Amino acid sequence: MDDRHEAEALRAVQQRLNDEFSLLGDEVVEAAIRLAHSQLGGPIRDFVPVLVERIARERLTELRDQPSPATPAPAAPARQSVQLV
């Protein structure tokens, strides 16, 4: 895959991930993609966009699924008292 095709494929990856992780924001998605891309150097470039998408999606899923600091933790169930007769 030449550089132009790789860049086009990465733009498509970014669009798909922006759509899927819109709540995280475009900047966060772009950062995940850049980080994933930086980890994939080497002579075999044909699979780089696919691998970038997989790595970035895993990171973004972890971010999305973390509880928000503004979200209170679920309350523990109330204990029922037991009376012995």
Phi, psi and omega per residue, in radians:
M1 nan 2.237 3.123
D2 -1.426 2.967 -3.054
D3 -1.033 -0.666 -3.114
R4 -1.145 -0.790 3.135
H5 -1.164 -0.652 3.098
E6 -1.109 -0.763 3.129
A7 -1.085 -0.726 3.101
E8 -1.105 -0.747 3.138
A9 -1.132 -0.679 3.126
L10 -1.195 -0.589 3.051
R11 -1.114 -0.694 3.100
A12 -1.152 -0.692 3.070
V13 -1.046 -0.817 -3.119
Q14 -1.064 -0.719 3.135
Q15 -1.105 -0.790 3.139
R16 -1.078 -0.769 -3.116
L17 -1.261 -0.589 3.043
N18 -1.059 -0.726 3.125
D19 -1.154 -0.766 -3.066
E20 -1.263 -0.597 -3.056
F21 -2.065 0.731 -3.053
S22 -1.049 -0.514 -3.135
L23 -1.192 -0.403 3.138
L24 -1.437 -0.374 3.124
G25 1.685 2.601 -3.102
D26 -1.065 -0.623 -3.101
E27 -1.159 -0.683 3.134
V28 -1.182 -0.741 3.110
V29 -1.080 -0.812 -3.141
E30 -1.068 -0.700 3.123
A31 -1.111 -0.713 3.116
A32 -1.113 -0.693 3.129
I33 -1.171 -0.772 3.136
R34 -1.088 -0.744 3.139
L35 -1.109 -0.804 3.121
A36 -1.075 -0.730 -3.124
H37 -1.141 -0.665 -3.121
S38 -1.158 -0.390 -3.140
Q39 -1.454 -0.144 -3.020
L40 -2.025 1.238 3.057
G41 -1.627 3.025 3.074
G42 2.175 3.028 -3.027
P43 -1.354 -0.392 -3.096
I44 -1.628 1.758 -3.015
R45 -1.786 -0.159 -3.038
D46 -1.056 -0.558 -3.062
F47 -1.768 0.057 -3.093
V48 -1.000 -0.873 -3.130
P49 -1.033 -0.678 3.126
V50 -1.134 -0.777 3.141
L51 -1.183 -0.685 3.089
V52 -1.035 -0.805 -3.132
E53 -1.074 -0.755 -3.120
R54 -1.113 -0.823 -3.125
I55 -1.128 -0.817 -3.123
A56 -1.119 -0.721 3.136
R57 -1.072 -0.731 3.121
E58 -1.057 -0.794 -3.138
R59 -1.137 -0.762 -3.119
L60 -1.168 -0.631 3.086
T61 -1.107 -0.740 3.094
E62 -1.067 -0.761 3.122
L63 -1.093 -0.813 -3.090
R64 -1.123 -0.635 -3.041
D65 -1.494 -0.107 3.077
Q66 -1.271 2.479 3.095
P67 -1.124 2.446 3.111
S68 -1.257 2.502 3.100
P69 -1.037 -0.440 -3.135
A70 -1.454 -0.203 -3.127
T71 -1.547 2.058 3.137
P72 -1.200 2.629 3.096
A73 -1.204 2.585 3.122
P74 -1.084 2.480 -3.131
A75 -1.265 2.562 3.087
A76 -1.239 2.542 3.127
P77 -1.086 2.509 -3.135
A78 -1.182 2.417 3.111
R79 -1.439 2.390 3.087
Q80 -1.660 2.363 3.106
S81 -1.453 2.514 3.140
V82 -1.975 2.233 3.118
Q83 -1.756 2.280 3.083
L84 -1.552 2.293 -3.116
V85 -1.780 nan nan
